[in-house]
């Protein structure tokens, strides 16, 4: 969310926030309150620097430079600073104090134009609650910031595949895939989002359409997930334990922004990183949330997950027969490219694939176009 900023940068941001310039006040009066349809923040910490104004949704920074920025040494520092932040996917608009004070209308028109342009590109690249990225959805599960896989949701059966999830994500993107299912297993276990920095790194350095889940329990968690770059927030446990809160989120953010996880053991919902099984029948669960506006659901049969024994075709057929209009995504047990084709054949709109990729049974390149 803050691109690796440390405590000193947060402190510096607070100091600057309390002594803004007249030019900054003019811009803040224009940017505050989401008048442009997006949220800007003042004095936003980002790695080693503080941005005057920043919009997470667009990854757009607006800088207001005083006369000191005309000095050659400061100009060189600005170039280095901007290059560092552009590596994180941040775009820049720069104005001098004089421009803001003496040509306000032109400055505001420039900002509005940039917001409109970047908003259009963002919606084009990362919008799409239904069907974005095609059928094949590779998965990255995170524990302690590392790419791992569990067997049947058992944290004691953990295998580390890569120390750097960003490297794995880039491999998926290089193979021609455009969607990613990112799971914070630490967050699922703790009941609070933990690995948002991994999300932020992947969202900032790839163009993958990411759904992120694990530990989303509060509105602040939802905000962190979206501000860190996820297109969709993946939820499960909260929809079981606190229906009122989840329905409020659907109304506040839009049902299309959520991917609902319906993980099962013996057709009963499992929650908390599959550590807890409920008495809720999968079909009742799906029916209830479709009526609340949920458009897409993924289902993982925990008995199949990580075992490479094939997916739960019969279960998924039953779900699809009861809810034919549902954007249904299968997960768990996929062991071969034939499994992917079989799931497409029965009507699945998406297939989440994890261990089969990491164990070399499915090549990411073979999934391109599926």
Secondary structure, DSSP 8 states (H G I E B T S, - for coil): --TT--HHHHHHHHHHHTT--HHHHHHHHHHGGGTTSS--EEEEEETTEEEEEEETTTTEEEEEE-GGGGSHHHHHHHHHHHHHHHTTT-EEEEEEHHHHHH-HHHHHHHHHHHHHHHHHHHHHHH--TTTTT-SEEEEEEEETTEEEEEETTEEEEEEEEES-HHHHHHHHHHTT--EEEEEEHHHHHHTS---HHHHHHHHHH---EEEEESS--SHHHHHHHHHTT-SEEEESHHHHH-HHHHHHHHHHH-GGGEEEE--EETTEEEETTTTEEEEEEHHHHHHHHHTTT--EEEEEBTTTTTS-S---HHHHHHHHHH-TTSEEEEES---SHHHHHHHHHTT-SEEEE-HHHHTTSS-GGGGTT-
